[in-house]
Amino acid sequence: MPQGSLEVFLVNGKGLENTDYLRNMDPYVILICRTQEQKSSVASGQGSNPEWNENFVFNVSEGVSNLILKIMDSDTATRHDFVGEANISLEPLFSEGNIPPTSYNVVKDDRYCGEIKLGLTFKPQNRSERSLEENFGGWKESGYRI
């Protein structure tokens, strides 16, 4: 399994199901890569077709195989509404290294409710960086004696 950094360029949403009936929703995205979680800015009043154009970086380690995007609607007086989610497999990215901005289906309860567009870049960590990282923090015996 590759190790390195995952760069996510969150572009926009299209045709998202509006959870606010009397006005445009205020969507934001929670990006989850295994145990790491980051949040986009709130696209205030942008409704079903929000624009973000934001970058996020995650550390990729053993066992990471997908990126989950949870689209939420920010509400001031009530609980934030769940709009839907996209579950993106990272396997093609690990072999390609780069996936240009692509639209992915957003689903809620196995039902299509819009699209989210993002670009992905994977930068593998080379072996010499890994070995330094693995040895860091532990004392190595040297020839120097006190």
Long-range contacts (C-beta under 8 A, 24 or more apart in sequence): 1-62, 1-63, 1-64, 1-65, 2-60, 2-94, 2-122, 2-124, 3-60, 3-61, 3-62, 3-124, 3-125, 3-130, 4-60, 4-122, 4-123, 4-124, 4-125, 5-57, 5-58, 5-59, 5-60, 5-122, 5-123, 5-125, 6-33, 6-57, 6-58, 6-59, 6-60, 6-64, 6-67, 6-90, 6-93, 6-120, 6-121, 6-122, 7-55, 7-56, 7-57, 7-120, 7-121, 7-122, 7-123, 8-55, 8-56, 8-57, 8-58, 8-67, 8-118, 8-119, 8-120, 9-53, 9-54, 9-55, 9-101, 9-118, 9-119, 9-120, 9-121, 10-40, 10-52, 10-53, 10-54, 10-55, 10-56, 10-69, 10-116, 10-118, 11-51, 11-52, 11-53, 11-101, 11-117, 11-118, 11-119, 12-49, 12-50, 12-51, 12-52, 12-53, 12-116, 12-117, 13-43, 13-48, 13-49, 13-50, 13-52, 13-71, 13-106, 13-114, 13-115, 13-116, 13-117, 14-48, 14-49, 14-103, 14-114, 14-115, 14-116, 14-117, 15-48, 15-49, 15-114, 15-115, 16-47, 16-48, 16-49, 16-50, 16-71, 16-83, 16-84, 16-106, 16-113, 16-114, 16-115, 16-116, 17-48, 17-83, 17-84, 17-108, 17-113, 17-114, 18-47, 18-48, 19-73, 19-81, 19-82, 19-83, 20-73, 20-75, 20-81, 24-48, 25-73, 25-74, 25-81, 25-83, 26-73, 26-74, 26-75, 27-71, 27-72, 27-73, 27-74, 27-83, 28-71, 28-72, 28-74, 29-69, 29-70, 29-71, 29-72, 29-116, 30-69, 30-70, 30-72, 31-56, 31-58, 31-67, 31-68, 31-69, 32-67, 32-68, 32-69, 32-70, 33-58, 33-60, 33-64, 33-67, 33-68, 34-61, 34-63, 34-64, 42-74, 44-74, 48-114, 60-90, 60-122, 64-90, 65-89, 65-90, 65-91, 66-90, 67-120, 69-104, 69-106, 69-116, 69-118, 71-106, 71-114, 71-116, 82-108, 83-108, 83-113, 83-114, 84-108, 84-113, 84-114, 86-116, 88-118, 88-120, 90-120, 90-122, 93-120, 93-121, 93-122, 94-122, 97-121, 97-122, 97-123, 97-124, 98-122
